[in-house]
Amino acid sequence: MDQRIVEILMYVIGEIQSRRIKVEEIEGISDELVQRGFSQREVATAIAVFAERLNGDSRRTV
C-alpha cells in the first residue's frame, strides 16, 4: 500500500481515537486532508480502503 495512503489512514484513525470525529464523519475531513497536501485521489482511496476494512470486520463479527 502506498505510504501516503497509510499516512491518511493513520490520521483518520487518530481523529477517531481522539473522538474529534465519528466513523460516519470520515468523508467530512476530505477538505482538511487536501489542505494538508494530499490529493483528492489519495484521500478517496484511503477512505475506500478504510470503509472496505471496516465492512470486512463487521461481516466477520456477525
Buried (B, 14 or more C-beta within 10 A) or exposed (E): EEEBBEBBBEBBEEBBEEEEBEEEEBEEBBEEBEEEEBEEEBBBBBBEBBEEEEEEEEEEEE
